[in-house]
Amino acid sequence: MVSSASARNPLWHPFADMGAVDGDRLVITRGEGSYVWDDEGERYFDATASLWYANFGHGREEIAQAVADQLRTLDSYNLFGYNANEPALKLAERVSALAPEPGSKVFFGSGGGDVIDTAVKIARSYFAHTGRPEKVHVIGRVQGYHGTHGFGTAVGGIAANAAGFGPLPGDISHVPYDSAEALETEILRVGPERVAAFFCEPVIGAGGVLLPPDGYIETVAEICRKHDVLFVADCVIAAFGRLGTWFGIDRWAVKPDMITTAKGITGGTIPLGALIVAPRVAEPFFTGAPGAPVLRHGATYAGHPVACAAGNATLDIYERDGLIPRGRELEKPLADALSGLASHPLVAEVRAGLGFLGAVELKAEVVEANPGAANRLQRLARDEGVLVRNLAKGIAVSPPLIAGEAELDLLATALPRALDKLAQDTP
């Protein structure tokens, strides 16, 4: 006898209650522009750019053509040792030329999680190879999100994401996301001679779309420089126009030691991540001297020629269509579209106004009475033709940079209706 559970489709979804998924799967079959369609023909505004990454929307023929051409020329080959491929060399040059620090190096991975782990290992390795092997401690922020690989799970500050997995990598601690003073206090507590790096999202994404206080980014960068702690800007979400600049962190007058990117580097079309490493951090590995250190680290698909071909075509689109500044140009229109939700009786706070992303947080008593309220709100928004992100205490939006007035109007009408329906379900 086959159980009902085993009769279901075997696909295991990330971050999902699999007991509830099977009867309510949303099967996306195609996408075009800012919209996607399901297997029943229903159209939805992709108000999350899938997972913060479809920055130029869906269905770009240029990407399909670049990928097809590359598959026919060189479908795959690794970058280990002396190996290289033309798309990877070209993309590395283009990304480096855009970096805040001239002469920056670019290390490719398969996605954001890869480059986060790479950044931790490079930070520790850099100090080990410059005579300070005791500098291994890493500091993250409460509510920060840095992927789900080993180091990323540990450096991230969302407690639920680290629960139930047993011991995680050590020599890691967390500070409040909005206090530069707390960072310096923690560095001094651990000892500057032991702290290797501080990881910081310019705008915290999955942790709630939490905006930095005025002056925060500049101050933490200066604290890191003062104590010789590497400042790692996690721009996996923020980069490629989401905050209106190439990397997000370059909205502030700071020069990170490393910048993690992924998602928008291919518009999400093919998995790819790129770690940008400032010259002083990369230098020990690039001397060419006998016995120089070798970074014994890398992903099988790092710098995959097809992924890099997609990356080069993506940068072409950003440049040709002038999409990078859109994240800044659209931040006020998005904030205006969401502003009316602040007065809704279920809403505690609306966060927007820095880049083309925002969040609506439900009141604590609403979530306490119904822990699934945010998930329900996400589902109700879907019924209104809008796909949003469930963030446990509310929802987030991060539309494609090509979205316009019609899409923002849809948000401004669909979300209040979804909240009203949620209110009907709420005791």
Disulfide bonds with the S-S distance in Angstrom:
none
